[in-house]
Amino acid sequence: MMLASVTLNGRLLPGDYLLARRAGAFLVRVKDLAAWRMRPPTGTAMMIDGDAFVALSALGGVAAAFDEPNQALLLTVSPEAFEATSVAPASAVAAPSDNMLAAFLNYDISAEYAGKARLGAFVEAGLSDDWGVVSNSMLLGNGTVYGRATRLDSYYLRDDPINLTRLVIGDGVTDARDWTRQIRFGGVRFGTEFALQPSLLTFPTPSLAGSAAVPSNVELLVNGTQRFQTDVGQGPFSINQVPLVTGAGQVTLVIRDPLGVERRITSSYYVSSRLLRAGLASWSMEAGAERRGYGLRSFGYNNPFLAGTYRRGLTDRLTIEGRAEASADVTMAGGGVNMIIVPIGEISLAAAGSTSQAGEGLLYRAAFARNAPTWNVALSYQRASNRYREIGVERDSERIVEQVQGSAGWSLGTMGTIGASYTSLTYADSQSARVLSGNYSLSLRDKAFVSAYAIRSRFSESGHENSIGFNLTIPFGPRSSAYLQADRGGVRAEMRSTPPQSGGWGYRAAISTGSNAQQQGEILWRGNAAEMTAQVDRAGGQTGWRVTGQGGLLLADGALFPTRRVESGFAVVRVPGQADVRIYQENRLVARTDARGMAVIPDLRPYEVNRLSIAAADVPIDIRMPNDQIRVVPRYRGAVSARFVAVREHPATLRIVMPDGAPAEIGASVTAEDEKSFVGNDGAVFIRSLHPGMMLTVDTGHGPCHVRVDAVPDEMLPVIGPLTCVP
C-alpha cells in the first residue's frame, strides 16, 4: 500500500491517492475511479483493508506508468474509458410566487362623432388569487347592438404548472387541429397547457455527441451563430435539448482543449414545432354548449356537445393525434400523423369521418413543408365529402369542401426576399374563392425598407380583382417612421411616432388620395396608469373625431392603484416610506414609487422569473437596503408582492481620542455591536448605525479600550466628539 499523486492525461489531480501493488501490477480504489469518472471493469473487485480495489490492467483504454522518485502514477486514458457526460441548457421550472388576493377592472372607453355621436366601452372585472382567476367582460354604450350592454366572456380559470394542466369553467374556445374548426362555447375545458412551463422544450431536437481527451470547452453553433457554451470533462459527452431554429439547418460542435486546439463536428438537422418529443403527450376535454352570436348576444348557447383531443410523440420523428366530437346532431372522429423525413421535410396526414342527419361523410388532408435557412415551401390539400359534418358549422356557406394552399419564399441575400402564395377554397354551396399573390421586400441597410406586391383574386360572386402595390418605410430612430404606399386605389403617406414604453407622447399624421381620399391626425399619450388617443378624420367633405382611453384599476395589498390594463402577471412593489424611487424590470425603467412608497408593475411574464430592482441612489443614505433586487414568478393575471426591506439607520462620524488627548491610531479596528470599522485620519471612525448608549471597542496596539456614546444628534451624518477611549 502507498500514497501517490496521480496525473491523468497530463493533468495533475488534487491530493494523493491510495494505491496497492500486487505482482508488479498497480491497483486503485473503485471509489477513486468513480471520482475520476472512469468506467469500472466488469468482474469482482479485490478487498484490501475494507476498500475495494481493481487492477489498472483490467481497464480498457488505459496506459499506466509509475514515477518512483516522485511517487507519481501517470495515466494516459482514452476518451472511451470515461463515463459519458450529459449536459443541457438550463430549463428549470420556476415555481410560482405566493399570490395575493387582488381585484382588477380593465376599461377601454371611446367617444366619436361622424354625423352622429356614439359612446362605447369595453369593461372587464376580475378577481385573482392562488386558487385562480374569475373574470367577466362586457360591451356598453350606444355602439352596441340595440344600444344596450352585451356580455362577452365569463369564466373561472385555474392553472397547475407542475402537472401542466389548465381548467376553464365558463366561456372559452375548443381545441383545434389543422383539419378541425375551433368554436366558442360555454362549459368546461380541462387539458394540457405547455405555456405554464415556458422553458419546457416540447418539440424534439437532436442530441449532439462528442468526446474530449482532456477537460475542454464546447461551443454550439447553429447556422454559424453561437447558441450555447459549456465546459465538459474528459470522455464522451452529449448535449440534449439543443436550442435550435425550427426547420432545416446545420449545427456545429466546436471542442476546444486548454491549449486552444479545436475540433469541429458538423451535422444537418430538421426540427418542427408541430411534433412532440418522444413520450410527451397533450390532451384536452371539452363539455358544454355552442355559443352563437358572440359580441351580439349575451346568452346564445345551444347544441350541447362533448369533445376531446389527444396527441403523443411516439418517436422524435413521429407524432400522432386524434379528436372526437359528439352532439345530438353530429358525431365526428378522426386522427392524423405528423412526421419528419430527414432531409426531405415534414409530412402531415389526417383523416376523419362523421355521422349526422345528412348521412356519413369523410374528410382527408395531406400537407408537406420544408423550411431551410434560405428558402421555404409549404403545400396542403384538404377534401371533405358533401355529407361531412362537424360541430359549429351548420350553413353550407361556411362548410369548406375543398381547400388548396401553397406558399414559397426565397432569400436573395443582400438583394432581399421574394415570396409567392396561392389559396383556393370551395364551399358546400358551390361558392369559391381563389387568391394568388407575389411579394418582394428589400432592406436598404436598415435605413429604409421597400416592398412590392401583386394580388390576383377571383370570387364566384364578384368575379376577378387585381391589385398591385408598392410600400416604402423609412425609420427615424427607434420609435418614429415615415410610410408611403401606392396601389390602384391611390397613394397614402403617413408619419408616426409611437410613445415610449415607459410613458410619453406620440403622433400619427396621414393623407391619402384616390378612391379612398382621406386626411387623418392623431395624438397618443401613454402613462403609467392609462393610454389615450385623440383622432381627427376628414373624408368625403365630412369631418369626424374620435377619443379613446384605456387602462385599469387594481385593488391589492390593501391599496387601490390606477394602472395599465391587467392582461398578464403584475407585482405590487413596496419600498416602505420612500417616494419617487425608480423601479426597473429587467434593467428597464418601468415605474416610480408613489407617496406611499408603492407602485404597480403590470405586464410581467407569467410562470417565468421576472427581475425587479430599484435605484439605490434614490434612497437616502441613512436607509440600508439589504437587497435591491427581487425575483418574482407571477401566475396568469396574478398579483405578487415585491417588498424591498428598508432599514433606517443613523450613520455618524466619531472622533476618538486616547486618555492623553492624542487621536486614536490610524488603522485600529473598531467593534460596535455587530458592526466592524477602522480608525481613519485624526481619530475619525464611521459608524453606519449609531444609537445612544452604544459601546465601542477599539483594538489599539497597547490593548483594547472602550468608548460610550451617550447622545446622538438628530441630524444627517453628524460628527460627534472628541470621545475618550478608556482602557
PyMOL commands that set and color helices and strands:
alter all, ss='L'
color gray80, all
select helices_A, chain A and resi 30-35+56-58+79-81+145-147+194-196+413-415+514-516+616-618+681-683
alter helices_A, ss='H'
color red, helices_A
select strands_A, chain A and resi 2-8+11-12+17-22+25-29+46-48+51-55+62-67+72-77+85-87+99-100+102-113+117-129+132-141+150-160+165-173+184-192+208-212+216-222+225-232+235-239+247-256+262-271+281-291+301-315+318-327+330-341+345-356+359-371+375-384+400-411+417-427+432-443+449-459+463-476+480-487+490-497+504-512+518-526+530-539+542-556+559-563+569-574+582-585+588-592+598-604+610-614+623-624+629-632+639-643+647-648+652-657+669-672+675-678+684-687+694-700+703-709+719-724
alter strands_A, ss='S'
color yellow, strands_A
deselect
rebuild
show_as cartoon
